[in-house]
Amino acid sequence: MEDIKIEKRKEKILRWLKDPYNLTFLLVLVSTIAIRLYYFVSTYGQPLWWDESEYVSTAKKWAFGSPYDISIQRQPLFPILMTGLFKLGFNLDFIKLFLVLVPYFLTIIALYYFAKTLYDKKIALIATFLFAVSWNISFWTYRFSTDILGLLFAVLCLLFFVKAEKVDYKRSLIFYALSGAFLSLGILTRLPNVFLIAMIGPYILIKAKDFILSKKIIYFLIPVILLMLPYLYYNFSVSGDPFTFFQTYFGGDVAGEKLSKPVAWGVFSLIPLYFGWMPYLLVFFLGLLTFYTVLIGFDLIPKKDNLRYDVLILLIFIAPFLILAFGERRYEERWAYLALPAITIIFARGIVLIENFFKKYIKGRIILYLIIIFLLFGAYANIKMLDSTLISKKDSFSQLRDAGIYLKNIAPADSLIFSNSHPQISAYSERLTLPMPMTEEDYYNNLSDGEVDYVVASIFENNFREINIWTDNFVKNNTNSVEIVQVFSGLINNQEAPMVVVYKINH
């Protein structure tokens, strides 16, 4: 009996591999894993940046009791997972492997099945190829960024939502529950994942009766509520407001400040960054043209699945950019990653459009070979861009890492440190590190936290000039109690210059 089961599984795997699309997808996935692991080794031990350090410091506080003032603005799931891995004895780089690289590989798989569910294997294969080779996405797989894990949960949320429409009623309830669960997990990883509602919401309204007036919406909402309740309770216990995280992003004063800025139309300039090669971008614009059917068949959208799927893709594409332009009014390329499932699928539609056009004039498999060569040229351009970017950024902020490790080795565990790069110093020193006062007067006002033992001034933050002015005067006026104990230098315009200065305060 057991042998029969094994044979059946073998036959199923062989049938799957005989499909050229599946085999090519596997080749793309394996090649991507090999390239990413090569660069994982190449960037092993690279210094932490500001945001990364906040997550690491939070996880170290929860895992080892290291002193750190946790920012309520950071969502908890990523540092919770990091805490568990710290407890199991993993170091920073292997935690990055499990929390960033592995989710990246899983996102490739999830994207393939999402695109296949909406369209077909050809669209899915091309979309995942673009995602896998994009230098910009790949770069952030080597940083403690919540963007990749958040994107994985977003794609899974979308995948199970559309998959639920293609199965029987009982299974659809399970898929809707999974979709709701991944929506919550995404929000607990990255708050902007809440914008998935802006993508799914209008799509739901197209067939509102089928979803809202049935058990489906209940099964979707139950995991959302169950997973969010502990987090809301935690916020309430800490700050007295269960939605305090929302206030830090969209509260009255914050919202007023954001809305006072001009509309950030420049957000659309991010789109070329995801392609890394201009011809890829041109194909993307061709792909956009294929969605003209949404306009001419607008009245048929509720009746035709392919038109509804096109609407969903357009919503996924445009929603993040409009929210950043009109709501946030500033942008970084990572902030629009929720649009990537749509961007890659639109690109794939462009490739298929080109293939169908030239099939009329080029017989046989020549057009297929030409498209493969075209895609590989773009992949090579992206790998070159990734390589140069990773190398140029690999040792950035190394002086902060070295300063933090230095303080960990010499400073007593109960030391108090002021620094204008406090997240990085905290992460590496595992000592209580507070933001640097902007003036000498602020310095003395902040002594309520205890006697300051060290001050770490770095040139890496925007306020370093103001910091330098008062710290220089502070040292000159307190020569008996303040001394420079270590300077960490680097190259500025090919000349050696101090980048991080560690001051010891003698009591």
C-alpha positions as CSV (number, residue, x, y, z in Angstrom):
1,M,0.0,0.0,0.0
2,E,2.8,2.4,0.9
3,D,4.7,1.6,-2.3
4,I,1.6,2.4,-4.3
5,K,1.3,5.8,-2.7
6,I,5.0,6.5,-3.4
7,E,4.6,5.5,-7.0
8,K,1.5,7.7,-7.4
9,R,3.4,10.7,-6.0
10,K,6.3,10.0,-8.4
11,E,3.9,9.9,-11.3
12,K,2.3,13.2,-10.2
13,I,5.8,14.9,-9.9
14,L,6.8,13.6,-13.4
15,R,3.6,14.8,-14.9
16,W,4.2,18.2,-13.4
17,L,7.7,18.3,-14.7
18,K,6.7,17.3,-18.2
19,D,4.8,20.6,-18.5
20,P,7.3,23.0,-20.2
21,Y,5.9,25.9,-18.2
22,N,6.3,24.2,-14.9
23,L,9.8,23.0,-15.8
24,T,10.9,26.5,-16.9
25,F,9.4,28.0,-13.7
26,L,11.4,25.5,-11.7
27,L,14.5,26.5,-13.6
28,V,13.8,30.2,-12.9
29,L,13.3,29.5,-9.2
30,V,16.4,27.3,-8.8
31,S,18.5,29.8,-10.7
32,T,17.2,32.7,-8.5
33,I,17.9,30.7,-5.3
34,A,21.5,30.1,-6.5
35,I,22.1,33.7,-7.3
36,R,20.5,35.0,-4.1
37,L,22.6,32.6,-2.0
38,Y,25.8,33.7,-3.7
39,Y,25.1,37.3,-2.8
40,F,23.9,36.3,0.7
41,V,27.4,34.9,1.2
42,S,29.0,38.0,-0.4
43,T,27.1,40.4,1.9
44,Y,27.4,38.3,5.1
45,G,28.0,40.5,8.1
46,Q,27.1,43.8,6.4
47,P,26.2,46.6,8.8
48,L,22.7,47.4,9.8
49,W,20.8,50.5,8.6
50,W,18.5,52.7,10.7
51,D,15.2,50.8,10.2
52,E,16.9,47.4,10.4
53,S,18.4,48.4,13.7
54,E,15.0,49.3,15.2
55,Y,13.7,45.8,14.5
56,V,16.9,44.2,15.8
57,S,16.9,46.3,18.9
58,T,13.3,45.4,19.6
59,A,13.9,41.7,19.1
60,K,17.0,41.8,21.3
61,K,14.9,43.5,24.1
62,W,12.3,40.7,23.9
63,A,14.8,37.9,23.5
64,F,17.6,38.9,25.9
65,G,16.2,41.9,27.9
66,S,18.6,44.4,26.2
67,P,17.5,47.9,27.1
68,Y,15.6,49.7,24.3
69,D,12.7,52.1,24.0
70,I,10.4,50.3,21.5
71,S,8.8,52.4,18.9
72,I,5.0,51.9,18.7
73,Q,5.2,52.9,15.0
74,R,6.9,49.5,14.1
75,Q,4.5,46.6,13.6
76,P,5.2,43.7,15.9
77,L,5.2,40.5,13.8
78,F,8.7,40.9,12.2
79,P,10.5,41.4,15.5
80,I,8.4,38.7,17.2
81,L,9.7,36.2,14.6
82,M,13.2,37.6,15.0
83,T,12.9,37.2,18.7
84,G,12.1,33.5,18.3
85,L,15.1,32.9,16.1
86,F,17.4,34.8,18.5
87,K,16.1,32.4,21.2
88,L,17.0,29.4,19.0
89,G,20.6,30.7,18.8
90,F,20.6,32.0,15.2
91,N,22.8,35.0,14.4
92,L,21.7,38.1,12.5
93,D,22.6,36.8,9.0
94,F,20.8,33.5,9.3
95,I,17.8,35.3,10.8
96,K,17.9,37.4,7.6
97,L,18.0,34.2,5.6
98,F,14.8,32.9,7.2
99,L,12.9,36.1,7.5
100,V,13.8,37.8,4.2
101,L,15.3,35.5,1.7
102,V,13.0,32.5,2.3
103,P,9.9,34.7,2.1
104,Y,11.3,36.2,-1.1
105,F,11.5,32.7,-2.7
106,L,8.0,31.9,-1.4
107,T,6.7,35.2,-2.9
108,I,8.0,34.0,-6.3
109,I,6.0,30.8,-5.9
110,A,2.9,32.6,-4.7
111,L,3.1,35.1,-7.5
112,Y,3.3,32.4,-10.1
113,Y,0.1,30.7,-8.8
114,F,-1.7,34.1,-8.4
115,A,-1.0,35.0,-12.0
116,K,-1.8,31.5,-13.2
117,T,-5.1,31.6,-11.3
118,L,-6.1,34.9,-13.0
119,Y,-4.8,34.2,-16.5
120,D,-2.5,31.4,-17.6
121,K,0.9,29.7,-17.1
122,K,2.6,31.8,-19.8
123,I,1.6,35.1,-18.1
124,A,2.5,33.6,-14.7
125,L,6.0,32.5,-15.9
126,I,6.9,35.8,-17.4
127,A,5.6,37.8,-14.4
128,T,7.6,35.7,-11.9
129,F,10.7,36.0,-14.2
130,L,10.6,39.8,-14.0
131,F,10.0,39.7,-10.2
132,A,13.0,37.3,-9.8
133,V,15.4,39.3,-11.8
134,S,14.5,42.9,-10.7
135,W,17.6,44.3,-9.1
136,N,15.5,46.7,-6.9
137,I,13.5,43.9,-5.2
138,S,16.5,41.7,-5.0
139,F,18.6,44.4,-3.2
140,W,16.1,44.5,-0.3
141,T,16.4,40.8,0.2
142,Y,19.7,41.4,1.9
143,R,18.3,43.9,4.4
144,F,16.2,43.4,7.5
145,S,13.2,44.9,5.6
146,T,9.6,44.0,6.4
147,D,8.7,44.8,2.7
148,I,9.4,41.3,1.4
149,L,7.6,39.4,4.2
150,G,4.7,42.0,3.9
151,L,4.6,41.4,0.1
152,L,4.5,37.6,0.6
153,F,1.4,38.0,2.9
154,A,-0.2,40.4,0.4
155,V,0.2,38.0,-2.6
156,L,-1.1,35.1,-0.5
157,C,-4.1,37.2,0.5
158,L,-4.9,38.0,-3.1
159,L,-4.2,34.5,-4.3
160,F,-6.6,32.8,-1.9
161,F,-9.2,35.5,-2.4
162,V,-9.4,34.9,-6.2
163,K,-8.8,31.2,-5.8
164,A,-12.0,31.1,-3.6
165,E,-14.0,32.0,-6.6
166,K,-12.9,29.0,-8.6
167,V,-13.6,26.2,-6.1
168,D,-16.7,24.7,-4.6
169,Y,-18.6,26.5,-1.8
170,K,-17.1,24.6,1.2
171,R,-13.5,25.0,0.0
172,S,-14.2,28.7,-0.9
173,L,-15.0,29.4,2.8
174,I,-11.6,28.0,3.8
175,F,-9.8,30.1,1.1
176,Y,-11.6,33.2,2.2
177,A,-10.5,32.5,5.8
178,L,-6.9,32.1,4.6
179,S,-7.2,35.3,2.7
180,G,-8.4,37.2,5.7
181,A,-5.6,35.6,7.9
182,F,-2.9,36.7,5.4
183,L,-4.4,40.2,5.3
184,S,-4.0,40.4,9.1
185,L,-0.5,38.9,9.1
186,G,0.5,41.5,6.4
187,I,-0.9,44.4,8.5
188,L,1.0,43.1,11.6
189,T,4.1,43.0,9.4
190,R,3.7,46.3,7.6
191,L,0.8,48.8,8.3
192,P,0.6,49.8,4.6
193,N,-0.8,46.3,3.9
194,V,-4.1,47.7,5.1
195,F,-4.3,49.3,1.7
196,L,-5.1,45.8,0.3
197,I,-8.6,46.8,1.3
198,A,-8.5,49.6,-1.3
199,M,-7.6,46.9,-3.9
200,I,-10.0,44.2,-2.9
201,G,-12.9,46.5,-1.8
202,P,-13.9,47.8,-5.3
203,Y,-13.4,44.3,-6.7
204,I,-15.8,42.9,-4.1
205,L,-18.4,45.5,-5.0
206,I,-18.6,44.2,-8.5
207,K,-20.2,41.1,-7.2
208,A,-21.3,42.4,-3.8
209,K,-24.3,40.1,-3.4
210,D,-22.2,37.0,-3.9
211,F,-19.7,37.9,-1.2
212,I,-21.2,40.4,1.3
213,L,-24.7,38.8,1.6
214,S,-23.3,35.3,2.4
215,K,-21.2,33.4,4.9
216,K,-18.1,34.2,2.8
217,I,-17.6,37.6,4.4
218,I,-17.9,36.1,7.9
219,Y,-15.2,33.5,7.2
220,F,-13.0,36.3,5.7
221,L,-13.4,38.6,8.7
222,I,-13.1,36.0,11.6
223,P,-9.3,35.5,11.2
224,V,-8.9,39.2,10.7
225,I,-10.5,40.0,14.0
226,L,-8.9,37.1,15.9
227,L,-5.4,38.0,14.7
228,M,-5.8,41.7,15.2
229,L,-7.3,41.6,18.7
230,P,-4.1,40.7,20.7
231,Y,-2.3,43.5,18.9
232,L,-5.0,46.1,19.6
233,Y,-5.0,44.9,23.3
234,Y,-1.2,45.3,23.4
235,N,-1.4,48.9,22.1
236,F,-4.2,49.7,24.6
237,S,-2.1,48.3,27.5
238,V,1.0,50.3,26.5
239,S,-0.6,53.6,25.4
240,G,-4.3,53.5,26.4
241,D,-5.3,53.7,22.7
242,P,-5.7,50.4,20.7
243,F,-5.2,52.3,17.5
244,T,-2.2,54.3,18.6
245,F,-0.2,52.8,15.7
246,F,-2.7,54.4,13.3
247,Q,-2.3,57.8,15.0
248,T,1.5,57.7,14.3
249,Y,0.9,57.4,10.6
250,F,-2.5,59.1,10.0
251,G,-3.4,60.9,13.2
252,G,-4.7,64.5,13.2
253,D,-1.4,66.4,13.4
254,V,0.4,63.9,11.3
255,A,-2.3,63.9,8.6
256,G,-2.4,67.7,8.6
257,E,1.4,67.9,8.1
258,K,1.2,65.4,5.2
259,L,-1.7,67.0,3.5
260,S,-0.1,70.4,3.7
261,K,2.6,69.2,1.3
262,P,2.0,69.2,-2.5
263,V,0.7,66.1,-4.2
264,A,3.6,63.8,-4.9
265,W,3.2,63.2,-8.6
266,G,6.8,62.1,-8.7
267,V,5.8,58.8,-7.2
268,F,5.2,57.5,-10.7
269,S,8.9,58.0,-11.4
270,L,9.5,54.9,-9.2
271,I,8.1,52.6,-11.8
272,P,11.3,52.4,-14.0
273,L,13.3,51.3,-10.9
274,Y,11.5,48.0,-10.8
275,F,12.6,47.1,-14.4
276,G,16.3,48.0,-14.4
277,W,16.4,48.1,-18.2
278,M,14.6,50.6,-20.4
279,P,13.3,48.1,-23.0
280,Y,11.5,46.2,-20.1
281,L,9.8,49.5,-19.2
282,L,8.6,49.9,-22.8
283,V,7.1,46.4,-22.7
284,F,5.3,47.4,-19.5
285,F,3.6,50.3,-21.2
286,L,2.6,48.0,-24.1
287,G,1.1,45.7,-21.6
288,L,-1.0,48.6,-20.2
289,L,-2.6,49.0,-23.6
290,T,-4.0,45.5,-23.4
291,F,-6.3,46.7,-20.6
292,Y,-8.4,48.8,-23.0
293,T,-11.0,46.1,-22.8
294,V,-12.0,47.3,-19.4
295,L,-13.1,50.6,-20.9
296,I,-14.9,49.2,-23.9
297,G,-16.5,46.4,-21.9
298,F,-17.3,48.3,-18.8
299,D,-20.9,47.2,-18.6
300,L,-19.9,43.6,-19.0
301,I,-17.4,43.6,-16.0
302,P,-19.8,41.9,-13.5
303,K,-20.6,39.1,-16.1
304,K,-17.1,38.3,-17.4
305,D,-14.4,36.9,-15.2
306,N,-11.5,38.1,-17.4
307,L,-12.7,41.7,-17.2
308,R,-13.1,41.5,-13.5
309,Y,-9.5,40.2,-13.2
310,D,-8.3,43.0,-15.3
311,V,-10.0,45.5,-13.0
312,L,-8.3,43.8,-10.0
313,I,-4.9,44.1,-11.6
314,L,-5.5,47.8,-12.4
315,L,-6.6,48.4,-8.8
316,I,-3.5,46.6,-7.4
317,F,-1.3,48.7,-9.8
318,I,-2.8,52.1,-9.2
319,A,-3.9,52.1,-5.6
320,P,-0.4,52.2,-3.9
321,F,0.8,55.0,-6.1
322,L,-2.4,57.1,-5.6
323,I,-2.2,56.6,-1.8
324,L,1.4,57.7,-1.7
325,A,0.7,60.6,-4.0
326,F,-2.3,62.0,-2.3
327,G,-2.0,60.6,1.2
328,E,1.6,60.1,2.2
329,R,2.8,62.8,-0.3
330,R,6.3,61.4,-0.2
331,Y,7.7,58.1,-1.4
332,E,10.4,55.4,-1.6
333,E,10.5,52.6,-4.0
334,R,9.8,50.0,-1.3
335,W,6.6,51.8,-0.3
336,A,4.9,50.9,-3.6
337,Y,5.9,47.2,-3.5
338,L,2.2,46.2,-3.1
339,A,1.8,47.2,-6.8
340,L,4.5,44.6,-7.9
341,P,2.1,41.7,-8.5
342,A,0.2,43.9,-11.0
343,I,3.3,45.5,-12.5
344,T,4.9,42.1,-13.3
345,I,1.6,40.8,-14.8
346,I,1.2,43.9,-16.9
347,F,4.7,43.4,-18.2
348,A,3.9,39.8,-19.0
349,R,0.9,40.9,-21.0
350,G,3.2,43.2,-23.0
351,I,5.5,40.3,-23.8
352,V,2.5,38.2,-25.0
353,L,1.2,41.1,-27.1
354,I,4.6,41.3,-28.8
355,E,4.7,37.5,-29.3
356,N,1.2,37.4,-30.9
357,F,2.0,40.3,-33.2
358,F,5.2,38.9,-34.6
359,K,3.7,35.4,-34.9
360,K,1.9,36.6,-38.0
361,Y,5.2,37.3,-39.7
362,I,7.8,34.9,-38.1
363,K,7.1,31.2,-38.4
364,G,8.2,28.4,-36.2
365,R,9.9,28.9,-32.8
366,I,12.1,31.8,-33.8
367,I,9.9,34.4,-32.0
368,L,10.1,32.3,-28.8
369,Y,13.9,32.3,-29.0
370,L,14.0,36.0,-29.6
371,I,11.8,36.7,-26.6
372,I,14.0,34.5,-24.4
373,I,17.1,36.4,-25.6
374,F,15.4,39.7,-24.9
375,L,14.4,38.6,-21.4
376,L,17.9,37.3,-20.7
377,F,19.5,40.6,-21.8
378,G,17.3,42.4,-19.3
379,A,18.1,39.9,-16.6
380,Y,21.8,40.5,-17.2
381,A,21.4,44.2,-16.9
382,N,19.5,43.8,-13.6
383,I,22.2,41.4,-12.2
384,K,24.9,44.0,-13.1
385,M,22.9,46.7,-11.4
386,L,22.3,44.5,-8.3
387,D,26.0,43.6,-8.1
388,S,27.3,47.2,-8.3
389,T,24.7,48.4,-5.8
390,L,25.3,45.7,-3.3
391,I,29.1,46.2,-3.5
392,S,28.8,50.0,-3.1
393,K,26.5,49.7,-0.1
394,K,28.0,46.6,1.5
395,D,30.1,48.5,4.1
396,S,28.0,51.5,4.5
397,F,27.5,52.6,8.2
398,S,30.3,50.1,9.2
399,Q,31.7,52.8,11.5
400,L,28.4,52.7,13.5
401,R,28.6,48.9,13.7
402,D,32.2,49.2,14.9
403,A,31.3,51.9,17.5
404,G,28.4,49.8,18.8
405,I,30.6,46.7,19.2
406,Y,33.3,48.8,20.8
407,L,30.9,50.1,23.4
408,K,29.5,46.6,24.0
409,N,33.0,45.5,24.9
410,I,33.9,48.4,27.2
411,A,30.7,49.9,28.6
412,P,29.0,48.4,31.7
413,A,25.6,46.8,31.1
414,D,23.8,49.7,32.8
415,S,25.5,52.4,30.8
416,L,23.4,55.2,29.3
417,I,24.4,56.5,25.8
418,F,23.3,59.4,23.8
419,S,23.6,59.2,20.0
420,N,22.1,60.7,16.9
421,S,22.3,57.2,15.3
422,H,20.7,55.6,18.4
423,P,19.1,52.6,16.7
424,Q,22.3,51.3,15.3
425,I,24.3,52.0,18.4
426,S,21.6,50.3,20.5
427,A,21.5,47.2,18.3
428,Y,25.2,46.6,18.4
429,S,26.1,47.8,21.9
430,E,23.0,46.3,23.7
431,R,23.1,49.3,26.0
432,L,20.4,51.8,26.6
433,T,20.8,54.4,23.9
434,L,18.6,57.5,23.6
435,P,18.3,60.1,20.8
436,M,21.0,62.7,20.9
437,P,19.9,66.1,22.3
438,M,20.1,68.9,19.8
439,T,21.6,71.4,22.2
440,E,23.7,71.4,25.4
441,E,20.6,72.7,27.2
442,D,18.6,69.7,26.0
443,Y,21.4,67.4,27.1
444,Y,21.1,68.6,30.7
445,N,17.3,68.5,30.6
446,N,17.5,64.8,29.5
447,L,19.6,63.7,32.5
448,S,16.4,62.6,34.2
449,D,17.1,59.2,32.6
450,G,20.3,58.9,34.7
451,E,23.9,59.9,34.3
452,V,25.1,59.8,30.8
453,D,28.2,57.6,30.3
454,Y,28.9,58.0,26.6
455,V,27.9,60.3,23.7
456,V,28.3,59.0,20.2
457,A,28.1,61.6,17.4
458,S,28.0,60.4,13.8
459,I,27.9,62.3,10.5
460,F,25.4,59.9,9.0
461,E,22.2,61.7,10.1
462,N,20.7,64.9,8.8
463,N,21.3,66.7,12.1
464,F,25.0,66.0,12.3
465,R,26.1,69.6,11.7
466,E,24.0,70.9,14.6
467,I,25.2,68.0,16.8
468,N,28.8,68.8,15.9
469,I,28.5,72.4,17.0
470,W,27.3,71.8,20.5
471,T,29.4,68.7,21.1
472,D,32.5,70.5,20.1
473,N,31.7,73.4,22.5
474,F,30.7,70.9,25.2
475,V,34.0,69.1,25.0
476,K,36.0,72.4,25.1
477,N,34.0,73.7,28.1
478,N,34.2,70.4,30.0
479,T,37.8,69.2,29.4
480,N,38.0,67.7,32.9
481,S,35.0,65.4,32.5
482,V,34.7,64.7,28.8
483,E,37.2,62.8,26.6
484,I,37.3,61.4,23.2
485,V,37.9,57.6,23.6
486,Q,37.5,56.4,20.1
487,V,37.2,57.8,16.5
488,F,36.0,55.7,13.6
489,S,37.0,57.0,10.3
490,G,36.1,56.5,6.6
491,L,36.7,58.0,3.2
492,I,35.1,61.2,2.2
493,N,36.1,62.4,-1.3
494,N,39.0,59.9,-1.2
495,Q,40.3,61.4,2.0
496,E,40.3,59.8,5.5
497,A,37.9,61.7,7.8
498,P,36.2,61.0,11.2
499,M,32.7,59.6,10.8
500,V,31.8,58.5,14.3
501,V,33.2,59.9,17.5
502,V,32.7,58.2,20.9
503,Y,32.9,60.6,24.0
504,K,33.2,59.3,27.5
505,I,31.6,61.3,30.3
506,N,33.6,61.0,33.5
507,H,31.5,61.5,36.6
